[in-house]
Amino acid sequence: MTQITTDESDSIFDTRTVESIYDEICDLYQQFPQPWVIGYSGGKDSTTVLQLIWKALERLPAEQRQKPVYVIASDTRVETPVIVDFIDNTLRRVNEQAQETGMPFIAQKVMPTLDDSFWVNLIGRGYPAPTTRFRWCTDRMKITPANRFIEQKVAQHGEVIMVLGVRKAESATRAQLMSSYQVKDHLLRRHATLRGAFIYAPVADFSTQDIWNYLLQVSSPWGGNNRELVTLYRNAASGECPLVIDTSTPSCGNSRFGCWVCTVAQKDSSMEALVDNGQEWLEPLLDFRQYLAETGDPAKKHQYRDIRGRDGRVIFKKDGTLAARTYKLEASQEMLRRLLRTEQKVRREGPDPDARLIGDDEILEIRRLWQTERQDWDDMVPQIFREVTGHDLLWPQDDNGGFDGEQKALLGGICKEYDVPLDLVARLLELERQSAGMARRAGVPKEIADLLGREWRSEEELLALNAHNVPNGKSQSTERIQLKLL
């Protein structure tokens, strides 16, 4: 019998034994036919959950543990490299040991689609670095990939039981939320938004010290080293980033197990602690993160960001000035250049000479977005990539023919002569190019109307009009543009 020793007065092990927890897990596993999905983040809580489930199920005869237990880890593609390696090694060990011992565990990572990736949205589309008021990344990079996996399993099996490392001791809000969806007289609770998904939290009543006592006194069944996890926490001096499945999950901004690009928190104390504890090769990542944070500095925003959003609208603030919205193309170009330089430094100074901070697929998608949505007729992505890395990717060629820098310069002169916004005409020409050869063009007039309805006036014109209390709507200048184009 496993005995957990503890000096705590409010320890769960004062009222329960590890064996009773194992029995609870086994009973629940056998009672319901639904497969289990364990959310694994690499942190102490999720490691404890995975270890508890494994140690419990290995007590069952092989014929009674045929129901699959999926272990999913969320990889946003911008996780701290040290943590990526740690999680990858754990998932590999889990799969190898499960196969060797006949355990029902299947471990894999879930990731955002290319369209939802951080760099495609930040550098490609010009989304500003995330803030507490505009945290556009969490849903795309964490919630959606995990939910997509769960929904696939629900479609396959009808229902699933999610096993999470959430604890009531984390906060009063968390405790209240965990109780609100509890199924009466049952260990399961319904998921707040996912149909067919139930949640089981075996460490709900564990204290932080209970977690560490268990990990340090019970060895890892898949051959991991729990003391390595202790070292990671000691070096980082902060918490973990749980698998995020809904908006109620707290931010990972100050977490040891979070994204290295996160600008939600004022400083990345976890990364700084890793650097201070001998991981100096991570310092270029800290520098890049600081650069990202500076682009959100109210005093510097307008250096980096346009007054127009992706929808073409402008927003006047209470003081009469215009809000800084998406990044200017020039700022995005510099961002890509700095990111590639950071990647080169990490390769030279870090343990992996082939380390990647941005994927080739993301670079190619950024190029496509710049050309089709942001009028990058100079095709700067290959130039920047070649400048920094010294080599080329296999760049796709557009058979439909694109525009180049010389044509943009010529068009710019014509637009200036007729007092028509260059960006508007460039977007209309791009729309025509993409529509060429289409059998049905029913949606094209609507797209043209959308482009014409956007705000194309300069910041100076808009401020002057606002100062004279001219409504910010469809203006005379916009109507003049439409008439000239007609």
C-alpha positions as CSV (number, residue, x, y, z in Angstrom):
1,M,0.0,0.0,0.0
2,T,1.3,3.5,-1.0
3,Q,1.4,5.8,2.0
4,I,1.8,9.5,1.4
5,T,3.5,11.3,4.3
6,T,2.6,15.0,4.9
7,D,3.1,17.6,7.6
8,E,0.0,19.6,6.4
9,S,-3.0,20.0,8.7
10,D,-5.4,20.4,5.7
11,S,-4.1,17.7,3.5
12,I,-6.4,15.5,1.5
13,F,-4.3,12.5,2.8
14,D,-5.5,13.2,6.3
15,T,-8.9,11.9,5.3
16,R,-8.2,9.8,2.2
17,T,-5.6,7.2,1.2
18,V,-4.0,7.0,-2.3
19,E,-5.6,3.6,-2.6
20,S,-9.1,5.1,-2.1
21,I,-8.4,7.6,-4.9
22,Y,-7.2,4.8,-7.1
23,D,-10.3,2.8,-6.3
24,E,-12.5,5.8,-7.2
25,I,-10.7,6.2,-10.6
26,C,-11.1,2.5,-11.4
27,D,-14.8,2.5,-10.4
28,L,-15.5,5.5,-12.6
29,Y,-13.5,4.0,-15.5
30,Q,-15.4,0.8,-15.4
31,Q,-18.8,2.3,-14.7
32,F,-19.1,4.4,-17.9
33,P,-18.4,3.3,-21.5
34,Q,-17.2,6.7,-22.7
35,P,-13.5,7.1,-23.5
36,W,-11.5,9.5,-21.4
37,V,-9.5,12.5,-22.5
38,I,-6.8,13.7,-20.1
39,G,-5.6,17.3,-20.6
40,Y,-1.9,17.4,-20.1
41,S,0.1,20.7,-19.9
42,G,3.4,19.4,-18.5
43,G,2.8,21.1,-15.2
44,K,2.5,19.6,-11.7
45,D,-1.3,19.3,-11.6
46,S,-1.8,17.6,-14.9
47,T,1.2,15.3,-14.3
48,T,-0.4,14.3,-11.0
49,V,-3.7,13.5,-12.8
50,L,-2.0,11.5,-15.5
51,Q,0.1,9.6,-12.9
52,L,-3.0,8.9,-10.7
53,I,-5.0,7.5,-13.7
54,W,-2.1,5.4,-14.8
55,K,-1.3,3.9,-11.4
56,A,-5.0,3.2,-10.8
57,L,-5.7,1.5,-14.2
58,E,-2.6,-0.7,-14.1
59,R,-4.2,-2.4,-11.1
60,L,-7.0,-3.7,-13.4
61,P,-6.8,-6.9,-15.4
62,A,-5.9,-6.3,-19.0
63,E,-9.4,-7.3,-20.2
64,Q,-10.9,-4.5,-18.0
65,R,-8.9,-1.6,-19.4
66,Q,-9.7,-1.7,-23.0
67,K,-11.5,1.7,-23.1
68,P,-9.1,4.3,-24.6
69,V,-7.6,7.1,-22.5
70,Y,-6.5,9.9,-24.8
71,V,-3.8,12.3,-23.5
72,I,-3.7,15.6,-25.3
73,A,-1.2,18.4,-24.8
74,S,-1.8,21.8,-26.4
75,D,1.1,23.2,-28.5
76,T,0.4,26.7,-29.6
77,R,3.6,26.7,-31.7
78,V,5.0,29.5,-29.6
79,E,5.6,27.5,-26.3
80,T,8.8,28.0,-24.5
81,P,11.3,25.7,-26.2
82,V,12.4,24.1,-22.9
83,I,8.8,23.1,-22.2
84,V,8.2,21.9,-25.7
85,D,11.1,19.4,-25.3
86,F,9.8,18.4,-21.9
87,I,6.3,17.7,-23.1
88,D,7.4,16.0,-26.3
89,N,9.6,13.6,-24.3
90,T,6.8,12.9,-21.8
91,L,4.3,12.1,-24.6
92,R,6.8,9.9,-26.3
93,R,7.5,8.0,-23.1
94,V,3.8,7.6,-22.4
95,N,3.2,6.1,-25.8
96,E,6.2,3.8,-25.7
97,Q,5.4,2.5,-22.1
98,A,1.7,2.1,-22.9
99,Q,2.5,0.0,-25.9
100,E,5.0,-2.2,-24.0
101,T,2.7,-2.8,-21.0
102,G,-0.7,-2.9,-22.7
103,M,-2.0,0.2,-21.1
104,P,-4.9,2.1,-22.9
105,F,-3.1,5.5,-23.2
106,I,-2.8,7.3,-26.5
107,A,-0.8,10.6,-26.2
108,Q,-0.7,13.3,-28.8
109,K,-0.5,17.1,-29.3
110,V,-3.2,19.4,-30.5
111,M,-2.3,22.5,-32.4
112,P,-3.9,25.5,-34.0
113,T,-4.6,25.4,-37.7
114,L,-2.3,27.4,-40.0
115,D,-5.0,30.1,-40.3
116,D,-5.1,30.4,-36.5
117,S,-1.4,30.4,-35.8
118,F,0.2,33.2,-33.8
119,W,2.6,34.4,-36.5
120,V,0.1,34.3,-39.3
121,N,-2.3,36.6,-37.4
122,L,0.3,38.8,-35.7
123,I,2.7,39.3,-38.7
124,G,0.6,38.2,-41.6
125,R,-2.7,40.0,-40.8
126,G,-1.3,42.7,-38.5
127,Y,-3.2,41.8,-35.3
128,P,-1.6,43.8,-32.4
129,A,0.2,41.9,-29.7
130,P,-2.3,40.5,-27.2
131,T,-3.4,42.5,-24.2
132,T,-5.8,41.9,-21.4
133,R,-8.5,43.8,-23.3
134,F,-7.8,42.1,-26.7
135,R,-6.6,38.5,-26.0
136,W,-7.3,37.2,-29.5
137,C,-4.8,34.4,-29.2
138,T,-6.4,32.2,-26.5
139,D,-9.4,31.1,-28.4
140,R,-7.5,30.4,-31.7
141,M,-4.5,28.7,-30.3
142,K,-5.7,26.9,-27.1
143,I,-9.5,26.6,-26.8
144,T,-10.3,25.7,-30.5
145,P,-7.7,23.0,-31.0
146,A,-8.6,21.2,-27.8
147,N,-12.3,21.5,-28.4
148,R,-11.9,20.3,-32.0
149,F,-10.3,17.1,-30.7
150,I,-13.0,16.6,-28.1
151,E,-15.8,17.2,-30.6
152,Q,-14.3,14.6,-32.9
153,K,-14.3,12.1,-30.1
154,V,-17.9,13.0,-29.1
155,A,-18.9,12.5,-32.8
156,Q,-17.1,9.1,-32.8
157,H,-18.2,7.8,-29.4
158,G,-21.3,9.9,-28.5
159,E,-19.8,11.2,-25.2
160,V,-16.4,11.6,-23.6
161,I,-15.2,12.2,-20.0
162,M,-12.5,14.8,-19.8
163,V,-10.0,14.4,-16.9
164,L,-8.5,17.8,-15.9
165,G,-6.0,18.9,-13.3
166,V,-8.1,21.7,-12.0
167,R,-8.1,22.3,-8.2
168,K,-10.5,24.3,-6.0
169,A,-7.5,25.7,-4.1
170,E,-6.4,27.6,-7.2
171,S,-9.0,30.4,-6.4
172,A,-12.4,31.0,-5.0
173,T,-13.7,31.7,-8.6
174,R,-12.4,28.3,-9.7
175,A,-14.0,26.5,-6.8
176,Q,-17.3,28.2,-7.5
177,L,-17.2,27.3,-11.2
178,M,-16.3,23.7,-10.5
179,S,-19.3,23.4,-8.2
180,S,-21.7,25.1,-10.6
181,Y,-21.7,22.3,-13.2
182,Q,-21.6,19.4,-10.7
183,V,-23.9,16.5,-11.5
184,K,-25.9,15.8,-8.3
185,D,-24.4,13.0,-6.1
186,H,-21.8,12.3,-8.8
187,L,-18.1,12.7,-9.4
188,L,-18.8,14.2,-12.9
189,R,-19.9,17.6,-14.0
190,R,-21.2,18.8,-17.3
191,H,-18.9,20.8,-19.5
192,A,-20.1,24.4,-19.7
193,T,-20.2,24.6,-23.5
194,L,-19.3,21.3,-25.1
195,R,-22.2,18.9,-25.6
196,G,-21.5,15.3,-24.8
197,A,-18.5,16.2,-22.6
198,F,-18.3,15.5,-18.9
199,I,-15.5,16.6,-16.6
200,Y,-13.8,14.6,-13.9
201,A,-11.3,16.4,-11.6
202,P,-9.5,13.8,-9.4
203,V,-7.3,16.4,-7.8
204,A,-10.0,18.9,-7.1
205,D,-9.5,18.8,-3.3
206,F,-5.7,18.5,-3.4
207,S,-3.6,21.3,-2.0
208,T,-0.4,22.4,-3.7
209,Q,1.7,20.6,-1.2
210,D,-0.5,17.5,-1.7
211,I,0.5,17.6,-5.3
212,W,4.2,17.8,-4.6
213,N,4.0,15.1,-1.9
214,Y,2.4,12.7,-4.3
215,L,4.8,13.4,-7.2
216,L,7.9,13.2,-5.0
217,Q,6.8,10.0,-3.1
218,V,5.3,8.0,-6.1
219,S,7.6,7.4,-9.0
220,S,6.5,8.1,-12.6
221,P,5.0,4.9,-14.2
222,W,6.2,5.9,-17.7
223,G,9.8,6.4,-16.7
224,G,9.7,10.2,-16.2
225,N,11.6,12.0,-13.6
226,N,9.3,14.0,-11.3
227,R,12.3,15.8,-9.7
228,E,13.0,17.3,-13.1
229,L,9.6,18.8,-12.9
230,V,10.4,20.2,-9.4
231,T,13.6,21.7,-11.0
232,L,11.6,23.4,-13.7
233,Y,9.3,25.0,-11.1
234,R,12.1,26.0,-8.9
235,N,13.9,27.7,-11.8
236,A,10.8,29.4,-13.0
237,A,9.2,30.3,-9.6
238,S,5.7,30.3,-11.0
239,G,2.7,28.3,-11.9
240,E,1.5,26.3,-14.9
241,C,-0.7,26.9,-17.9
242,P,-3.5,24.3,-17.8
243,L,-5.2,22.9,-20.9
244,V,-7.6,25.7,-21.9
245,I,-11.0,24.5,-22.9
246,D,-13.1,27.5,-22.2
247,T,-12.8,31.3,-21.4
248,S,-13.1,30.7,-17.7
249,T,-9.6,29.2,-17.5
250,P,-7.2,31.8,-16.1
251,S,-4.6,33.4,-18.3
252,C,-1.2,31.8,-18.6
253,G,0.4,35.3,-18.7
254,N,2.7,34.8,-15.7
255,S,2.9,31.0,-16.0
256,R,6.0,28.8,-16.3
257,F,4.1,26.7,-18.8
258,G,2.9,29.4,-21.2
259,C,3.8,31.1,-24.5
260,W,7.1,32.8,-24.7
261,V,5.6,35.6,-26.8
262,C,2.9,36.4,-24.3
263,T,2.5,40.2,-23.8
264,V,-0.6,40.0,-21.5
265,A,1.7,40.1,-18.4
266,Q,3.9,43.0,-17.8
267,K,7.0,40.9,-17.6
268,D,7.9,37.2,-18.2
269,S,9.4,36.4,-14.8
270,S,9.4,32.7,-15.7
271,M,11.6,33.2,-18.8
272,E,13.8,35.6,-16.8
273,A,14.3,33.0,-14.1
274,L,15.3,30.3,-16.7
275,V,17.9,32.7,-18.1
276,D,19.2,33.5,-14.6
277,N,19.5,29.8,-13.9
278,G,21.8,29.1,-16.8
279,Q,19.6,29.0,-19.9
280,E,21.2,32.2,-21.4
281,W,20.4,31.0,-24.9
282,L,16.7,32.0,-24.2
283,E,17.6,35.6,-23.8
284,P,17.0,36.5,-27.5
285,L,13.4,35.3,-26.9
286,L,13.1,37.7,-24.0
287,D,14.4,40.6,-26.1
288,F,11.9,39.8,-28.9
289,R,9.0,39.6,-26.4
290,Q,10.1,43.0,-24.9
291,Y,10.1,44.4,-28.5
292,L,6.5,43.1,-29.0
293,A,5.4,44.7,-25.7
294,E,6.9,48.0,-26.7
295,T,4.6,48.1,-29.8
296,G,1.7,48.3,-27.4
297,D,3.1,51.2,-25.4
298,P,0.5,54.0,-25.7
299,A,3.3,56.5,-26.4
300,K,4.7,54.4,-29.3
301,K,1.6,52.7,-30.8
302,H,1.2,55.0,-33.7
303,Q,4.8,54.3,-34.8
304,Y,3.9,50.7,-35.4
305,R,0.1,50.7,-36.0
306,D,-2.3,52.0,-38.6
307,I,-5.5,53.9,-37.7
308,R,-7.6,51.4,-39.7
309,G,-8.6,47.9,-38.5
310,R,-8.8,44.9,-40.8
311,D,-12.5,45.8,-41.4
312,G,-11.4,49.2,-42.7
313,R,-13.0,51.1,-39.8
314,V,-11.4,53.8,-37.6
315,I,-12.2,54.4,-34.0
316,F,-12.2,57.8,-32.3
317,K,-11.2,57.8,-28.6
318,K,-12.8,60.0,-26.0
319,D,-10.0,62.6,-26.3
320,G,-10.7,63.0,-30.0
321,T,-7.7,61.1,-31.2
322,L,-7.7,58.0,-33.4
323,A,-7.1,54.6,-31.9
324,A,-4.0,52.7,-33.1
325,R,-5.3,49.4,-34.6
326,T,-3.5,46.9,-36.9
327,Y,0.2,46.9,-37.5
328,K,1.4,48.8,-40.5
329,L,3.0,46.7,-43.3
330,E,6.4,48.2,-42.6
331,A,6.1,47.3,-38.9
332,S,5.1,43.7,-39.8
333,Q,8.1,43.5,-42.2
334,E,10.5,44.6,-39.4
335,M,8.8,42.1,-37.0
336,L,9.4,39.2,-39.4
337,R,13.0,40.3,-39.8
338,R,13.6,40.5,-36.0
339,L,11.9,37.1,-35.5
340,L,14.1,35.4,-38.1
341,R,17.2,37.0,-36.5
342,T,16.1,35.8,-33.1
343,E,15.7,32.3,-34.5
344,Q,19.2,32.4,-35.9
345,K,20.6,33.4,-32.5
346,V,18.7,30.6,-30.8
347,R,20.2,28.1,-33.2
348,R,23.7,29.4,-32.7
349,E,23.6,29.7,-28.9
350,G,21.1,27.0,-27.9
351,P,21.2,23.2,-27.8
352,D,19.4,22.7,-31.0
353,P,21.0,24.0,-34.2
354,D,17.8,23.3,-36.1
355,A,15.5,25.1,-33.7
356,R,12.4,26.7,-35.2
357,L,10.5,29.7,-33.9
358,I,8.3,30.0,-37.0
359,G,7.4,27.3,-39.5
360,D,8.0,27.4,-43.3
361,D,4.2,27.0,-43.7
362,E,3.7,30.1,-41.6
363,I,6.2,32.1,-43.7
364,L,4.5,31.1,-46.9
365,E,1.1,32.0,-45.6
366,I,2.4,35.4,-44.4
367,R,3.7,36.1,-47.9
368,R,0.3,35.2,-49.4
369,L,-1.5,37.5,-47.0
370,W,0.9,40.4,-47.6
371,Q,0.5,40.1,-51.3
372,T,-3.3,39.6,-51.5
373,E,-4.5,41.7,-48.5
374,R,-1.8,44.2,-47.7
375,Q,-0.6,45.4,-51.1
376,D,3.0,44.1,-50.7
377,W,3.7,44.3,-54.4
378,D,7.4,44.4,-53.7
379,D,7.1,40.8,-52.4
380,M,9.2,41.4,-49.3
381,V,8.9,38.1,-47.5
382,P,11.5,36.2,-49.8
383,Q,13.8,39.3,-49.6
384,I,13.7,39.4,-45.8
385,F,14.1,35.7,-45.5
386,R,17.1,35.6,-47.8
387,E,18.6,38.7,-46.1
388,V,18.5,37.0,-42.7
389,T,19.1,33.3,-43.4
390,G,21.2,33.5,-46.5
391,H,19.0,31.0,-48.4
392,D,15.6,30.6,-50.0
393,L,12.5,28.5,-49.5
394,L,10.7,26.9,-52.3
395,W,8.5,29.9,-53.1
396,P,5.2,29.1,-54.9
397,Q,4.7,30.8,-58.2
398,D,1.3,32.4,-59.0
399,D,0.2,31.3,-62.5
400,N,-2.3,34.1,-62.5
401,G,0.4,36.7,-62.5
402,G,0.9,39.2,-59.7
403,F,1.8,42.9,-59.5
404,D,5.3,44.2,-58.8
405,G,6.9,47.2,-57.2
406,E,7.4,49.1,-60.4
407,Q,3.7,48.8,-61.2
408,K,2.8,50.0,-57.7
409,A,5.0,53.0,-58.2
410,L,3.3,53.8,-61.5
411,L,-0.1,53.3,-60.0
412,G,0.9,55.5,-57.1
413,G,1.6,58.4,-59.4
414,I,-1.7,58.0,-61.2
415,C,-3.6,57.8,-57.9
416,K,-1.9,60.9,-56.6
417,E,-2.8,62.8,-59.8
418,Y,-6.5,62.0,-59.5
419,D,-6.6,62.2,-55.7
420,V,-7.6,58.6,-55.2
421,P,-6.3,56.4,-52.3
422,L,-3.6,54.1,-53.7
423,D,-4.4,51.3,-51.2
424,L,-8.1,51.3,-52.3
425,V,-7.2,51.0,-56.0
426,A,-4.6,48.3,-55.3
427,R,-7.1,46.2,-53.4
428,L,-9.6,46.6,-56.2
429,L,-7.0,45.4,-58.7
430,E,-6.1,42.5,-56.5
431,L,-9.8,41.6,-56.3
432,E,-10.1,41.6,-60.1
433,R,-6.9,39.5,-60.4
434,Q,-8.3,36.9,-58.0
435,S,-11.7,36.9,-59.8
436,A,-10.2,36.4,-63.3
437,G,-11.5,33.2,-64.9
438,M,-14.2,32.5,-62.3
439,A,-17.3,30.9,-63.8
440,R,-19.6,32.8,-61.3
441,R,-18.8,36.2,-59.9
442,A,-22.0,36.8,-58.0
443,G,-20.0,37.7,-54.8
444,V,-17.7,40.2,-56.5
445,P,-20.0,43.2,-56.5
446,K,-20.5,42.8,-52.7
447,E,-16.7,42.7,-52.2
448,I,-16.3,45.8,-54.3
449,A,-19.0,47.6,-52.2
450,D,-17.3,46.5,-49.0
451,L,-14.0,48.0,-50.2
452,L,-15.6,51.2,-51.3
453,G,-17.4,51.5,-48.0
454,R,-14.3,51.4,-45.9
455,E,-12.5,54.4,-44.5
456,W,-9.7,55.5,-46.8
457,R,-9.2,59.1,-45.7
458,S,-5.9,60.1,-44.1
459,E,-5.5,60.6,-40.4
460,E,-5.1,64.4,-40.9
461,E,-8.4,64.6,-42.9
462,L,-10.3,62.5,-40.3
463,L,-9.0,64.6,-37.3
464,A,-9.9,67.8,-39.1
465,L,-13.4,66.6,-39.9
466,N,-13.9,65.3,-36.3
467,A,-12.7,68.7,-35.0
468,H,-15.6,70.3,-36.9
469,N,-18.1,67.7,-35.7
470,V,-18.5,66.1,-39.1
471,P,-20.2,62.7,-38.5
472,N,-17.8,59.8,-39.0
473,G,-19.8,58.0,-41.7
474,K,-20.1,57.9,-45.5
475,S,-18.4,61.2,-46.3
476,Q,-18.2,63.5,-49.3
477,S,-14.7,62.4,-50.0
478,T,-15.7,58.7,-50.1
479,E,-18.6,59.6,-52.5
480,R,-16.1,61.4,-54.7
481,I,-13.9,58.4,-54.8
482,Q,-16.8,56.2,-55.9
483,L,-17.8,58.6,-58.6
484,K,-14.3,58.8,-60.0
485,L,-14.0,55.0,-60.1
486,L,-17.4,54.7,-61.9
